[in-house]
Amino acid sequence: MDGTKRSNIKKGLKVFIVLKQDQRTGKLTEGIVQDILTSSQNHPHGIKVRLESGLVGRVKEIN
């Protein structure tokens, strides 16, 4: 599924995000969505979320 559309992302969903410090390398971090931080319906770089672990990043893949 597409991580650039807010409608595809729900709390409790397992996703892969890219953290701010990992944007150059593209390293993905896996986690469960706790909060959706992007208010717009679409974002070209991915919807920004906070994981249950407290990490914040943009969704690149949805499991």
Secondary structure, 3 states (H helix, E strand, C coil): CCCCEHHHCCCCCEEEEEEHHHCCCCCEEEEEEEEECCCCCECCCCCEEEECCCCEEEEEEEC
